[in-house]
Amino acid sequence: MSAFLVLGVIVALIAAELLSVRTAKSALHTRCETDLTLAEPGGTITLTVTVTNSSAIPRLFVGIWFFFAEGAELCEDAKWAARYRDRAYPGLCVRRSLSLMPHTSARFRVRFSLPERGVVSPGHYVIECGDFLGLFKELISGKAKGKVVVTARQAPGAEDFLNASGLLGSVSVRRFLHDDPSLTVGFRDYTGHEPMKQIAWKQTARRGSLMVRENDHTAEPSASLLVDLSGSEAEREAVLSLTRSLSEQLEDQKIPYALYSNGDLFSVGSGIGEAHLKDILERIGRARPTEFRTVGDLAEEVLEERGLRSDLLLIAPRPGGECERAMAWIAEQTGAEPAACYGSEHLLPDRQGKETNAWKPQ
């Protein structure tokens, strides 16, 4: 009787072993997710790794290595790092050993950070899966789900720029200088400076000369950021950081603002609030710092769209050149020189204290 029992156990083990070898890859399912899609440079991101055994066979020998993106840094304490970090790998790699009973899952979390702006995949994993008896090994690999957008760092020395620039004063008195296109109170002769959409065609036909609508004043202040993405890489990175810092300052002041760029930021209509700022921060993180047209063309388009206004802030790589010509043209059209902030005056220090080009293609 005992011989039959032993034989039965041996047959069961062999069957389990053969089944475990056959289903080693198909039975394990891995999901890697981060808690953030938009992150601060150097901010803590939590990665959750879940491994599920969907078979009826126990997986007693499961090793998982997660290889993080280049430049990623661990945000765990020294005791955790000593236990789980794989220092044989030159970058950041975490190793965990798991045992999975049938139809169960195991989960672990790792806190890490990404130092530079860009769109980054958190990393990839490799799973070493042993068979039921631990005689054979199979390797499974895959990537983390989704990507993390790391926005630009805050610009150094930009905290008080809005107050010093005079832009806030311009915004606060704009209600006395500019009009609301939704409230027409009369008509006047066309001077050549008004946008075409302001021309009153019925009045023009009656008078026989071009007439434009004269509108009532608006009480709602707003600002427009004109972002020039020309210049060197270091200057363009500084421009993106300035765009972030000044947007946040306008949010703090509760002033609606629009963003217009001649590059990969494109345009964001006037608004305010968490969703508006998040849209801009994501665009900053995703932007490849390159220009599609001149800042002069951008200024002309913005004034055509928004009318003659003085609540403009130009964020440019450096003074002079095309930027100076654009500012002179805006001043001629609006009667007031726009406020300007330059990336060359707010270059970002790298981690060694040197000026750096933060963006790298992913």
C-alpha positions as CSV (number, residue, x, y, z in Angstrom):
1,M,0.0,0.0,0.0
2,S,2.8,2.4,0.9
3,A,4.6,1.6,-2.3
4,F,1.5,2.6,-4.3
5,L,1.3,5.8,-2.2
6,V,4.9,6.7,-2.9
7,L,4.5,5.9,-6.6
8,G,1.4,8.1,-6.7
9,V,3.3,11.0,-5.1
10,I,6.1,10.6,-7.6
11,V,3.7,10.5,-10.5
12,A,1.9,13.6,-9.1
13,L,5.3,15.4,-8.7
14,I,6.3,14.5,-12.2
15,A,3.0,15.7,-13.6
16,A,3.2,19.0,-11.7
17,E,6.8,19.4,-12.8
18,L,5.9,18.9,-16.5
19,L,2.9,21.2,-16.2
20,S,4.9,23.9,-14.5
21,V,7.6,23.8,-17.2
22,R,5.0,24.0,-19.9
23,T,3.1,26.9,-18.4
24,A,6.0,28.8,-16.9
25,K,5.6,31.9,-19.1
26,S,1.9,31.9,-19.7
27,A,0.9,31.5,-16.1
28,L,2.7,34.6,-14.8
29,H,1.3,38.1,-15.4
30,T,3.1,41.3,-14.4
31,R,1.8,44.8,-14.1
32,C,4.0,47.8,-13.4
33,E,2.3,51.2,-12.8
34,T,3.3,54.6,-11.4
35,D,1.2,56.7,-9.2
36,L,2.0,59.9,-11.2
37,T,1.8,60.8,-14.9
38,L,3.1,64.3,-14.3
39,A,6.1,64.7,-11.9
40,E,8.4,67.3,-10.5
41,P,12.1,67.0,-11.4
42,G,13.5,65.1,-8.4
43,G,10.0,64.5,-7.0
44,T,9.1,61.1,-5.5
45,I,7.3,58.7,-7.8
46,T,5.9,55.4,-6.5
47,L,6.2,52.3,-8.8
48,T,3.9,49.4,-8.0
49,V,4.8,46.0,-9.4
50,T,2.2,43.2,-9.2
51,V,3.0,39.6,-10.2
52,T,0.1,37.2,-10.5
53,N,0.2,33.4,-10.8
54,S,-2.8,32.3,-12.7
55,S,-2.1,28.6,-12.7
56,A,-3.0,25.8,-10.3
57,I,0.8,25.1,-9.8
58,P,2.7,26.9,-7.1
59,R,5.6,29.1,-8.3
60,L,8.1,28.8,-5.5
61,F,11.1,30.3,-7.2
62,V,10.3,33.7,-8.8
63,G,13.0,36.4,-9.0
64,I,12.2,39.8,-10.5
65,W,14.6,42.6,-11.5
66,F,13.3,46.1,-12.3
67,F,15.7,48.2,-14.3
68,F,14.8,51.9,-14.0
69,A,15.3,54.6,-16.6
70,E,18.7,56.2,-17.0
71,G,19.3,58.8,-14.3
72,A,16.6,57.6,-11.9
73,E,17.4,57.7,-8.2
74,L,16.1,55.6,-5.4
75,C,14.0,57.4,-2.7
76,E,14.0,54.6,-0.2
77,D,16.1,54.5,3.1
78,A,19.5,52.9,3.4
79,K,18.2,49.8,5.1
80,W,15.7,49.1,2.2
81,A,18.4,49.9,-0.4
82,A,20.9,47.5,1.2
83,R,18.4,44.7,1.1
84,Y,16.8,45.1,-2.3
85,R,19.0,47.2,-4.6
86,D,21.1,45.2,-7.1
87,R,24.4,47.0,-7.1
88,A,25.9,44.7,-9.8
89,Y,24.0,46.8,-12.3
90,P,25.6,50.3,-13.0
91,G,22.2,52.1,-13.0
92,L,19.3,51.7,-10.6
93,C,18.1,48.1,-10.4
94,V,15.9,46.6,-7.7
95,R,15.6,42.8,-7.1
96,R,12.9,40.9,-5.3
97,S,12.4,37.2,-4.7
98,L,8.8,35.9,-4.6
99,S,6.9,32.6,-3.9
100,L,3.4,32.5,-5.5
101,M,0.8,30.0,-4.5
102,P,-1.8,29.0,-7.1
103,H,-4.1,31.9,-8.2
104,T,-2.4,34.5,-6.0
105,S,-0.6,37.8,-6.5
106,A,2.4,39.4,-4.9
107,R,2.9,43.2,-4.9
108,F,5.8,45.5,-4.0
109,R,6.4,49.2,-4.3
110,V,9.5,51.2,-5.0
111,R,9.9,55.0,-4.6
112,F,12.2,56.7,-7.1
113,S,12.7,60.1,-8.8
114,L,13.6,61.4,-12.2
115,P,16.0,64.3,-12.3
116,E,15.4,66.0,-15.7
117,R,12.6,67.3,-17.9
118,G,11.2,65.0,-20.5
119,V,8.8,62.1,-21.2
120,V,10.3,59.0,-19.6
121,S,9.3,55.3,-19.5
122,P,9.9,54.2,-15.9
123,G,11.9,51.2,-17.0
124,H,11.6,47.5,-17.8
125,Y,11.6,44.2,-15.8
126,V,13.0,40.7,-16.2
127,I,11.4,37.8,-14.3
128,E,13.3,34.6,-13.7
129,C,10.7,31.9,-13.1
130,G,11.6,28.4,-11.8
131,D,9.7,25.3,-12.4
132,F,7.9,23.4,-9.6
133,L,11.0,21.6,-8.4
134,G,13.4,24.4,-9.2
135,L,15.3,22.4,-11.8
136,F,14.8,24.8,-14.8
137,K,14.5,28.5,-15.3
138,E,12.5,30.7,-17.7
139,L,13.0,34.4,-18.4
140,I,10.1,36.8,-18.9
141,S,10.7,40.5,-19.8
142,G,8.4,43.5,-20.3
143,K,8.1,47.3,-19.8
144,A,6.3,49.4,-17.3
145,K,2.9,50.6,-18.3
146,G,2.7,54.2,-19.5
147,K,5.1,57.1,-19.3
148,V,5.9,59.8,-16.8
149,V,6.1,63.4,-17.9
150,V,8.7,65.4,-15.9
151,T,8.1,69.1,-16.2
152,A,10.7,71.8,-16.1
153,R,12.4,72.9,-12.9
154,Q,11.4,76.3,-11.5
155,A,13.5,79.1,-12.9
156,P,16.1,80.5,-10.4
157,G,15.5,84.2,-9.5
158,A,12.0,84.4,-11.1
159,E,10.0,84.8,-7.9
160,D,9.6,88.5,-8.0
161,F,9.8,89.1,-11.7
162,L,6.1,89.8,-12.3
163,N,6.1,92.6,-9.7
164,A,9.2,94.1,-11.1
165,S,8.1,93.8,-14.7
166,G,5.1,96.1,-14.4
167,L,2.9,93.4,-16.0
168,L,0.6,93.1,-13.0
169,G,0.0,96.9,-13.1
170,S,-0.8,96.7,-16.8
171,V,-3.3,93.9,-16.1
172,S,-4.9,95.7,-13.3
173,V,-5.7,98.9,-15.4
174,R,-6.4,97.1,-18.6
175,R,-10.2,97.5,-18.0
176,F,-9.6,101.3,-18.6
177,L,-7.5,100.9,-21.7
178,H,-9.0,98.0,-23.7
179,D,-12.4,96.8,-24.7
180,D,-14.6,93.8,-24.6
181,P,-15.5,92.6,-28.1
182,S,-18.9,91.2,-26.9
183,L,-20.2,94.7,-25.9
184,T,-20.6,97.1,-28.9
185,V,-21.4,100.7,-28.0
186,G,-20.7,102.4,-31.3
187,F,-18.6,102.7,-34.4
188,R,-15.5,104.7,-35.6
189,D,-13.3,105.1,-38.6
190,Y,-10.8,102.3,-39.4
191,T,-7.3,103.4,-38.5
192,G,-5.4,100.5,-40.1
193,H,-4.3,99.0,-36.8
194,E,-7.5,97.1,-35.9
195,P,-7.9,93.4,-36.7
196,M,-10.1,92.5,-39.6
197,K,-12.6,90.8,-37.4
198,Q,-13.4,94.1,-35.8
199,I,-14.5,95.7,-39.0
200,A,-18.3,96.4,-39.1
201,W,-19.2,95.5,-42.7
202,K,-22.8,96.8,-42.6
203,Q,-21.7,100.2,-41.3
204,T,-18.9,100.2,-43.8
205,A,-21.4,99.7,-46.7
206,R,-23.6,102.5,-45.4
207,R,-20.8,105.0,-44.9
208,G,-18.8,104.1,-47.9
209,S,-15.6,103.9,-45.8
210,L,-14.2,101.3,-43.5
211,M,-15.7,101.4,-40.0
212,V,-14.9,99.4,-36.9
213,R,-16.9,98.5,-33.8
214,E,-16.2,100.4,-30.7
215,N,-16.7,98.2,-27.7
216,D,-17.4,98.7,-24.0
217,H,-14.6,98.1,-21.5
218,T,-14.1,94.8,-19.9
219,A,-13.5,94.4,-16.1
220,E,-11.8,91.0,-16.3
221,P,-8.0,91.2,-16.3
222,S,-5.9,88.6,-18.1
223,A,-2.3,88.2,-19.3
224,S,-0.7,86.6,-22.4
225,L,2.7,84.8,-22.3
226,L,4.6,84.8,-25.6
227,V,7.2,82.1,-25.5
228,D,10.1,82.2,-27.9
229,L,11.8,78.8,-28.2
230,S,14.8,79.9,-30.3
231,G,18.3,80.2,-29.0
232,S,20.8,77.7,-27.5
233,E,19.6,74.5,-25.7
234,A,20.6,76.0,-22.3
235,E,18.6,79.2,-23.1
236,R,15.6,77.2,-24.3
237,E,15.6,75.1,-21.2
238,A,15.7,78.3,-19.1
239,V,12.8,79.7,-21.2
240,L,10.7,76.6,-20.4
241,S,11.5,76.9,-16.7
242,L,10.6,80.6,-16.8
243,T,7.3,79.7,-18.5
244,R,6.5,77.3,-15.7
245,S,7.5,79.8,-12.9
246,L,5.6,82.7,-14.4
247,S,2.5,80.6,-15.0
248,E,2.5,79.6,-11.4
249,Q,2.9,83.2,-10.3
250,L,-0.1,84.2,-12.3
251,E,-2.0,81.3,-10.8
252,D,-1.1,82.6,-7.3
253,Q,-2.3,86.1,-8.3
254,K,-5.6,84.6,-9.6
255,I,-5.0,86.2,-13.0
256,P,-6.3,84.3,-16.0
257,Y,-3.6,83.9,-18.6
258,A,-3.0,82.5,-22.1
259,L,0.1,81.0,-23.6
260,Y,1.4,81.3,-27.1
261,S,4.6,79.9,-28.5
262,N,6.5,79.7,-31.7
263,G,7.5,76.1,-31.0
264,D,6.5,72.8,-29.5
265,L,4.4,74.3,-26.7
266,F,1.9,75.5,-29.2
267,S,-0.9,77.6,-27.7
268,V,-3.2,77.4,-24.7
269,G,-6.3,79.7,-24.4
270,S,-6.9,82.0,-21.5
271,G,-7.8,80.3,-18.3
272,I,-6.8,79.6,-14.7
273,G,-7.0,76.8,-12.2
274,E,-5.5,73.3,-11.6
275,A,-6.5,71.8,-15.0
276,H,-5.2,74.9,-16.9
277,L,-1.8,74.8,-15.1
278,K,-1.5,71.0,-15.5
279,D,-2.0,71.3,-19.2
280,I,0.8,73.9,-19.4
281,L,3.2,71.9,-17.2
282,E,2.6,68.7,-19.3
283,R,3.3,70.7,-22.5
284,I,6.5,72.0,-20.9
285,G,7.6,68.5,-20.0
286,R,6.8,67.1,-23.5
287,A,8.2,70.0,-25.5
288,R,11.2,69.5,-27.7
289,P,12.8,72.9,-27.5
290,T,12.7,74.0,-31.1
291,E,11.0,76.9,-33.0
292,F,8.7,76.5,-36.0
293,R,8.6,80.3,-36.9
294,T,10.0,83.6,-35.7
295,V,8.9,85.4,-32.6
296,G,7.8,88.3,-34.8
297,D,5.4,86.1,-36.7
298,L,4.1,84.8,-33.3
299,A,3.6,88.4,-32.0
300,E,1.7,89.4,-35.1
301,E,-0.6,86.4,-34.8
302,V,-1.3,87.1,-31.2
303,L,-2.1,90.7,-31.7
304,E,-4.4,89.9,-34.6
305,E,-6.2,87.4,-32.5
306,R,-6.5,89.3,-29.2
307,G,-6.5,92.9,-30.4
308,L,-4.2,95.7,-29.3
309,R,-3.3,95.0,-25.8
310,S,-0.4,95.9,-23.4
311,D,-0.7,92.9,-21.0
312,L,1.9,90.9,-22.9
313,L,4.9,89.1,-21.4
314,L,7.6,88.0,-23.8
315,I,9.7,85.0,-22.6
316,A,12.7,84.9,-24.9
317,P,16.2,83.2,-24.9
318,R,18.1,86.5,-24.9
319,P,17.7,90.2,-25.7
320,G,18.6,91.6,-29.1
321,G,18.1,90.3,-32.6
322,E,14.6,89.1,-33.7
323,C,13.4,89.5,-30.1
324,E,14.2,93.2,-30.1
325,R,12.5,93.7,-33.4
326,A,9.4,92.0,-32.2
327,M,9.3,94.1,-29.1
328,A,9.6,97.3,-31.1
329,W,6.8,96.2,-33.4
330,I,4.5,95.3,-30.4
331,A,5.3,98.7,-28.9
332,E,4.4,100.4,-32.1
333,Q,1.1,98.6,-32.4
334,T,0.0,98.8,-28.8
335,G,1.6,102.0,-27.6
336,A,3.4,100.2,-24.8
337,E,6.5,98.1,-24.7
338,P,5.8,94.6,-23.5
339,A,7.4,93.1,-20.4
340,A,10.2,90.7,-21.3
341,C,12.1,88.0,-19.4
342,Y,15.2,86.3,-20.8
343,G,16.5,82.8,-20.4
344,S,20.1,83.9,-20.6
345,E,19.5,85.7,-17.3
346,H,18.0,82.6,-15.6
347,L,20.1,79.7,-16.8
348,L,19.6,76.4,-14.9
349,P,22.5,75.0,-12.8
350,D,23.1,71.3,-13.2
351,R,23.8,69.1,-10.2
352,Q,27.4,70.1,-10.2
353,G,26.6,73.8,-10.3
354,K,27.3,74.2,-14.0
355,E,25.0,75.6,-16.7
356,T,23.3,72.6,-18.5
357,N,21.1,71.5,-21.3
358,A,18.5,69.6,-19.4
359,W,16.6,68.0,-22.3
360,K,17.6,64.8,-23.9
361,P,15.6,62.9,-26.5
362,Q,13.9,59.8,-25.2
